[in-house]
Amino acid sequence: MGQDTSTGGTPAVTRGATPAVATDGSPAVTIASDPAQIRRQIDQTRLELGDTVAALAVKADVKTQALERRRAAVSWSREHRMPLAAGGALVVALVVLRIVRG
């Protein structure tokens, strides 16, 4: 969607050190002519791809996210025992009062 179909939706490729912009406004791929620079670009792309995959893996791990939320909730409840106990006692008192009054 939104990509130039005249080139099959692929980014434009240029040679040289300066990146170009494809005719559809998307960033173009720059290919260096120096083999060492090409290797550095490949290494950089691999690192970026690895970071992206790792971030997606974390987002996709629903079980771990649920466990982390549970741990946070348990930790919070341990830190706030008195307010929780007071709130619970208030609820019990209201229920008993309602039962007694009928």
MDAnalysis code that builds the backbone (N, CA, C; Angstrom):
import MDAnalysis as mda
import numpy as np

u = mda.Universe.empty(306, n_residues=102, atom_resindex=np.repeat(np.arange(102), 3), trajectory=True)
u.add_TopologyAttr("name", ["N", "CA", "C"] * 102)
u.add_TopologyAttr("resid", np.arange(1, 103))
u.add_TopologyAttr("resname", ["MET", "GLY", "GLN", "ASP", "THR", "SER", "THR", "GLY", "GLY", "THR", "PRO", "ALA", "VAL", "THR", "ARG", "GLY", "ALA", "THR", "PRO", "ALA", "VAL", "ALA", "THR", "ASP", "GLY", "SER", "PRO", "ALA", "VAL", "THR", "ILE", "ALA", "SER", "ASP", "PRO", "ALA", "GLN", "ILE", "ARG", "ARG", "GLN", "ILE", "ASP", "GLN", "THR", "ARG", "LEU", "GLU", "LEU", "GLY", "ASP", "THR", "VAL", "ALA", "ALA", "LEU", "ALA", "VAL", "LYS", "ALA", "ASP", "VAL", "LYS", "THR", "GLN", "ALA", "LEU", "GLU", "ARG", "ARG", "ARG", "ALA", "ALA", "VAL", "SER", "TRP", "SER", "ARG", "GLU", "HIS", "ARG", "MET", "PRO", "LEU", "ALA", "ALA", "GLY", "GLY", "ALA", "LEU", "VAL", "VAL", "ALA", "LEU", "VAL", "VAL", "LEU", "ARG", "ILE", "VAL", "ARG", "GLY"])
u.atoms.positions = np.array([
    [0.844, -1.179, 0.000],
    [0.000, 0.000, 0.000],
    [0.884, 1.234, 0.000],
    [0.622, 2.143, -0.897],
    [1.349, 3.391, -0.915],
    [2.712, 3.277, -1.554],
    [3.083, 2.075, -2.049],
    [4.375, 1.936, -2.696],
    [4.206, 2.000, -4.200],
    [5.253, 2.408, -4.849],
    [5.238, 2.532, -6.302],
    [5.199, 1.147, -6.918],
    [4.129, 0.819, -7.648],
    [3.997, -0.500, -8.241],
    [4.783, -0.630, -9.525],
    [5.267, 0.471, -10.084],
    [6.039, 0.385, -11.308],
    [7.384, -0.296, -11.082],
    [7.871, -0.283, -9.841],
    [9.115, -0.976, -9.523],
    [8.848, -2.214, -8.693],
    [7.611, -2.683, -8.699],
    [7.282, -3.865, -7.920],
    [7.171, -3.591, -6.439],
    [7.047, -2.337, -6.028],
    [6.917, -2.000, -4.614],
    [8.235, -2.047, -3.865],
    [9.347, -2.209, -4.562],
    [10.647, -2.260, -3.903],
    [11.268, -0.879, -3.896],
    [12.123, -0.600, -2.900],
    [12.758, 0.713, -2.851],
    [13.717, 0.910, -4.014],
    [13.929, 2.139, -4.370],
    [14.880, 2.458, -5.431],
    [16.290, 2.162, -4.942],
    [17.159, 1.764, -5.833],
    [18.540, 1.439, -5.484],
    [19.456, 2.434, -6.167],
    [20.371, 3.004, -5.389],
    [21.346, 3.931, -5.956],
    [22.730, 3.477, -5.557],
    [23.714, 3.902, -6.309],
    [25.102, 3.593, -5.971],
    [25.770, 4.875, -5.500],
    [26.645, 4.738, -4.520],
    [27.343, 5.891, -3.997],
    [27.131, 6.008, -2.508],
    [27.591, 7.083, -1.919],
    [27.559, 7.234, -0.475],
    [26.350, 8.014, 0.014],
    [25.633, 8.681, -0.863],
    [24.511, 9.488, -0.395],
    [23.209, 8.772, -0.661],
    [22.349, 8.662, 0.359],
    [21.064, 8.011, 0.145],
    [20.161, 8.883, -0.720],
    [19.327, 8.247, -1.486],
    [18.403, 8.966, -2.353],
    [16.984, 8.702, -1.882],
    [16.050, 9.375, -2.500],
    [14.642, 9.168, -2.198],
    [13.984, 8.639, -3.456],
    [13.222, 7.570, -3.315],
    [12.544, 6.984, -4.460],
    [11.465, 7.935, -4.957],
    [10.973, 7.694, -6.159],
    [9.968, 8.582, -6.743],
    [8.679, 8.602, -5.943],
    [8.395, 7.539, -5.177],
    [7.175, 7.528, -4.374],
    [7.374, 8.148, -2.996],
    [8.574, 8.678, -2.726],
    [8.837, 9.356, -1.463],
    [9.434, 8.460, -0.402],
    [9.500, 7.139, -0.637],
    [10.086, 6.237, 0.353],
    [11.601, 6.320, 0.273],
    [12.288, 5.966, 1.367],
    [13.745, 6.035, 1.329],
    [14.296, 5.018, 0.344],
    [15.331, 5.397, -0.335],
    [15.956, 4.507, -1.303],
    [17.080, 3.733, -0.627],
    [17.434, 2.618, -1.178],
    [18.525, 1.813, -0.664],
    [19.808, 2.293, -1.311],
    [20.826, 2.553, -0.496],
    [22.111, 2.997, -1.012],
    [23.082, 1.827, -0.974],
    [23.712, 1.548, -2.090],
    [24.697, 0.480, -2.160],
    [26.064, 1.125, -2.308],
    [26.925, 0.837, -1.357],
    [28.279, 1.383, -1.403],
    [29.098, 0.606, -2.422],
    [30.115, 1.245, -2.960],
    [30.974, 0.572, -3.929],
    [32.195, -0.055, -3.252],
    [32.489, 0.315, -2.015],
    [33.617, -0.219, -1.270],
    [33.186, -1.485, -0.533],
    [33.847, -2.628, -0.757],
    [33.448, -3.879, -0.097],
    [33.447, -3.789, 1.428],
    [34.385, -3.070, 2.010],
    [34.422, -2.925, 3.468],
    [33.194, -2.165, 3.961],
    [32.807, -1.141, 3.217],
    [31.629, -0.367, 3.598],
    [30.370, -1.210, 3.438],
    [30.331, -2.032, 2.408],
    [29.190, -2.927, 2.209],
    [29.074, -3.882, 3.395],
    [30.208, -4.435, 3.838],
    [30.188, -5.342, 4.993],
    [29.691, -4.624, 6.245],
    [30.141, -3.381, 6.455],
    [29.676, -2.600, 7.614],
    [28.170, -2.365, 7.540],
    [27.672, -2.056, 6.340],
    [26.231, -1.845, 6.172],
    [25.460, -3.130, 6.460],
    [25.992, -4.258, 5.984],
    [25.344, -5.546, 6.241],
    [25.328, -5.836, 7.735],
    [26.463, -5.617, 8.410],
    [26.535, -5.847, 9.856],
    [25.549, -4.949, 10.602],
    [25.484, -3.678, 10.195],
    [24.554, -2.748, 10.834],
    [23.107, -3.179, 10.617],
    [22.805, -3.612, 9.410],
    [21.443, -4.071, 9.110],
    [21.106, -5.308, 9.926],
    [22.061, -6.216, 10.069],
    [21.833, -7.422, 10.880],
    [21.550, -7.053, 12.336],
    [22.319, -6.103, 12.870],
    [22.089, -5.671, 14.248],
    [20.696, -5.074, 14.416],
    [20.309, -4.208, 13.483],
    [18.993, -3.585, 13.545],
    [17.892, -4.634, 13.423],
    [18.072, -5.582, 12.528],
    [17.084, -6.642, 12.350],
    [16.993, -7.500, 13.602],
    [18.142, -7.803, 14.202],
    [18.146, -8.579, 15.442],
    [17.404, -7.862, 16.557],
    [17.613, -6.556, 16.681],
    [16.901, -5.765, 17.692],
    [15.399, -5.780, 17.430],
    [15.024, -5.657, 16.165],
    [13.605, -5.659, 15.807],
    [12.964, -7.001, 16.134],
    [13.645, -8.082, 15.790],
    [13.113, -9.418, 16.075],
    [12.992, -9.630, 17.578],
    [13.987, -9.196, 18.334],
    [13.940, -9.345, 19.790],
    [12.763, -8.566, 20.379],
    [12.551, -7.353, 19.894],
    [11.432, -6.544, 20.391],
    [10.096, -7.193, 20.054],
    [9.988, -7.741, 18.859],
    [8.747, -8.422, 18.474],
    [8.528, -9.686, 19.296],
    [9.598, -10.399, 19.601],
    [9.482, -11.609, 20.417],
    [8.967, -11.280, 21.811],
    [9.447, -10.174, 22.375],
    [8.978, -9.764, 23.700],
    [7.493, -9.426, 23.655],
    [7.076, -8.686, 22.619],
    [5.668, -8.316, 22.497],
    [4.780, -9.531, 22.266],
    [5.299, -10.541, 21.581],
    [4.500, -11.711, 21.250],
    [4.414, -12.696, 22.413],
    [5.257, -12.550, 23.427],
    [5.273, -13.483, 24.554],
    [4.226, -13.073, 25.584],
    [2.998, -13.462, 25.329],
    [1.870, -13.061, 26.171],
    [1.980, -13.663, 27.567],
    [2.440, -14.898, 27.652],
    [2.541, -15.561, 28.955],
    [3.487, -14.803, 29.879],
    [4.645, -14.409, 29.362],
    [5.604, -13.672, 30.178],
    [5.053, -12.309, 30.573],
    [4.345, -11.656, 29.653],
    [3.737, -10.360, 29.982],
    [2.724, -10.518, 31.115],
    [1.920, -11.573, 31.053],
    [0.923, -11.811, 32.098],
    [1.606, -12.077, 33.437],
    [2.670, -12.864, 33.415],
    [3.393, -13.144, 34.658],
    [4.007, -11.868, 35.236],
    [4.551, -11.013, 34.378],
    [5.125, -9.752, 34.849],
    [4.054, -8.855, 35.468],
    [2.888, -8.799, 34.841],
    [1.790, -7.986, 35.398],
    [1.340, -8.550, 36.739],
    [1.293, -9.880, 36.832],
    [0.900, -10.517, 38.090],
    [1.914, -10.191, 39.180],
    [3.202, -10.312, 38.849],
    [4.245, -9.982, 39.828],
    [4.146, -8.533, 40.286],
    [3.886, -7.647, 39.359],
    [3.757, -6.228, 39.707],
    [2.552, -6.011, 40.621],
    [1.447, -6.690, 40.331],
    [0.245, -6.537, 41.157],
    [0.475, -7.096, 42.560],
    [1.130, -8.236, 42.649],
    [1.422, -8.832, 43.961],
    [2.353, -7.912, 44.740],
    [3.373, -7.400, 44.066],
    [4.304, -6.491, 44.727],
    [3.585, -5.242, 45.233],
    [2.720, -4.675, 44.388],
    [1.974, -3.486, 44.783],
    [1.083, -3.787, 45.982],
    [0.411, -4.944, 45.963],
    [-0.501, -5.269, 47.066],
    [0.264, -5.492, 48.367],
    [1.484, -6.019, 48.265],
    [2.298, -6.191, 49.477],
    [2.746, -4.854, 50.044],
    [2.999, -3.908, 49.173],
    [3.418, -2.588, 49.630],
    [2.252, -1.775, 50.202],
    [1.035, -2.114, 49.816],
    [-0.144, -1.334, 50.224],
    [-1.130, -2.196, 51.009],
    [-0.623, -2.988, 51.932],
    [-1.485, -3.905, 52.686],
    [-2.515, -3.172, 53.539],
    [-2.098, -2.134, 54.218],
    [-3.018, -1.436, 55.125],
    [-4.206, -0.829, 54.379],
    [-3.997, -0.081, 53.313],
    [-5.159, 0.451, 52.604],
    [-6.054, -0.649, 52.047],
    [-5.459, -1.731, 51.585],
    [-6.268, -2.838, 51.071],
    [-7.060, -3.497, 52.191],
    [-6.425, -3.682, 53.335],
    [-7.118, -4.284, 54.473],
    [-8.249, -3.378, 54.949],
    [-7.999, -2.083, 55.007],
    [-9.035, -1.141, 55.434],
    [-10.196, -1.150, 54.444],
    [-9.893, -1.189, 53.160],
    [-10.947, -1.240, 52.149],
    [-11.744, -2.534, 52.247],
    [-11.058, -3.638, 52.461],
    [-11.743, -4.925, 52.626],
    [-12.626, -4.930, 53.852],
    [-12.128, -4.373, 54.955],
    [-12.922, -4.304, 56.183],
    [-14.164, -3.434, 55.979],
    [-14.019, -2.369, 55.221],
    [-15.153, -1.500, 54.931],
    [-16.206, -2.241, 54.112],
    [-15.786, -2.993, 53.133],
    [-16.727, -3.756, 52.309],
    [-17.445, -4.787, 53.162],
    [-16.717, -5.505, 54.012],
    [-17.342, -6.505, 54.893],
    [-18.345, -5.828, 55.816],
    [-17.981, -4.687, 56.393],
    [-18.891, -3.976, 57.295],
    [-20.155, -3.548, 56.563],
    [-20.038, -3.069, 55.343],
    [-21.214, -2.662, 54.581],
    [-22.108, -3.848, 54.250],
    [-21.509, -4.982, 53.903],
    [-22.301, -6.185, 53.597],
    [-23.024, -6.665, 54.849],
    [-22.339, -6.704, 55.993],
    [-22.970, -7.139, 57.240],
    [-24.080, -6.174, 57.620],
    [-23.847, -4.886, 57.517],
    [-24.865, -3.887, 57.840],
    [-26.104, -4.050, 56.958],
    [-25.870, -4.317, 55.698],
    [-27.001, -4.497, 54.771],
    [-27.791, -5.763, 55.112],
    [-27.095, -6.815, 55.495],
    [-27.772, -8.067, 55.870],
    [-28.568, -7.873, 57.146],
    [-27.996, -7.178, 58.128],
    [-28.666, -6.966, 59.407],
    [-29.895, -6.097, 59.228],
    [-29.817, -5.073, 58.421],
    [-30.952, -4.160, 58.221],
    [-32.013, -4.781, 57.318],
    [-31.624, -5.802, 56.579],
    [-32.587, -6.544, 55.791],
    [-32.852, -5.991, 54.480],
])
